Amino acid sequence: MAEQPKNKVEPLRAVKGMNDILPPTSAHWEWLEDKLRSLMRRYGYLNARTPIVEPTALFVRGLGEVTDIVEKEMYSFEDSMNGDRLTLRPENTAGMVRAVNEHALLHDGGKRLFYIGPMFRHERPQKGRYRQFHQAGAEALGYAGPDVDAELILMCRALWRELGLEEGRDVTLELNSLGQPEERNAHRAALIAHFEAHAELLDEDAKRRLHSNPLRILDTKNPAMQPVVEAAPKLIDYLGAESRAHFDGVCAILDAAGLAYRVNPRLVRGMDYYNLTVFEWVTTRLGSQGTVCGGGRYDPLIAQLGGKPAPAVGWALGMERLLLLLEEVGVLPPPPPPRVYAVIPSAAALPKAFVALEALRAAGVAALMHPGQGSMKSQFKRADASGAQWALIFGDEEVSRGEVALKALRALPDGSQLPQRSLALADVAAWGPHLLHDNPAF
């Protein structure tokens, strides 16, 4: 009887919309994260890390029940062990405020915090928008003035410039003020009256939100509704003197800093917790995925989530979308190559080679070797392909003399080529750091 074929094991794949980030792309992520952390240090923002899973009530209460995120996009589930209702975080401002309240971080004054991490929303995956995506954000809690709003906006500009983006060409700032609750209430009544008078022009989503959250109708992407939305009453016309002064204060600082912006009266953002200043950095280079970074002031949220009332303002940017923009503009750097590649013709030289390579790495030199040796030709081919500046050749004769051969794999910036030379293995701690330079002085 013929042998029966074994059952084929089907390979497992990642969940749709939740992607692996692998080399060489992961090098771009590390580069961007390094830039963000450096920026936060310069502005005095400290890192905070909150859980990926939070109580569902945190987002229902914090973001608002009648928001796209809460209604359509959250990954929520019941913990089968104890019945708790939990949610994979769809954004991180609510979680940061929960942590600040829980640990009484504002007891001794305001705090500047930042985060970098994954978020989750159940929506149709498309380029730049995924079900697991990543955000970096900055939150200034306990500060009430327009100066902090402006600081956060100018921090974004500093980031764009450091990444190689140009404001006005690659990204543009849009501003608005949502005022305070009583001002929004007056505007809300005017909005409802306006949209009720044109009810035949509203789509089903707008009709559903007409009395629960009419401000969100202004953010519709339905082209057929644009004329009625453009004609709607503008919230900025309902601002009182204090709200207007706050907004004017933000604008005055941005004007003094030479940062151009556009006041967009339709800019409302997607969460219910915003008040006063809201802003977005937008681009025309990514098609419909136009918002790169957005934020604003959310003074009511701390008390709304059970803390002592305190002001707060912040922003968040989408890492995937920003990397797409950087790729489109052509400013993403290539993955960093090793500085040194070790060519080891025989196994006998391996012990000495390992000792030398470890000493180089301890001195900050990125050093790579090809496991399993192989022919000199194949190793040099790999050394050249690695992009390394230097090859260290651990030949049997050199090693027997206590030496290693140093060969330049790349011409110097002036086009010249350094000759091959021998170096004493015993002195690796002394000459190793010189390999960080294109023309080592040793």
Secondary structure, DSSP 8 states (H G I E B T S, - for coil): ---------------TT-----TTHHHHHHHHHHHHHHHHHHHT-EE----SEEEHHHHHHHH-SSSHIIIII-EEEE-TTT--EEEE-S-SHHHHHHHHHHTTGGGGS-EEEEEEEEEE--S--BTTB-SEEEEEEEEEES--SHHHHHHHHHHHHHHHHHHT--BTTTBEEEEEE---HHHHHHHHHHHHHHHHHTGGG--HHHHHHTTT-GGGGGG---GGGHHHHHTS--GGGG--HHHHHHHHHHHHHHHHTT---EE-TT---S-TT-EEEEEEEE-STTTT--EEEEEEE-TTHHHHTTS----EEEEEEEHHHHHHHHHHHT--------SEEEE--SGGGHHHHHHHHHHHHHTT--EEE-TT---HHHHHHHHHHHT-SEEEE--HHHHHTTEEEEEESS--TTS-----EEEEGGGHHHHGGGGGSSS---
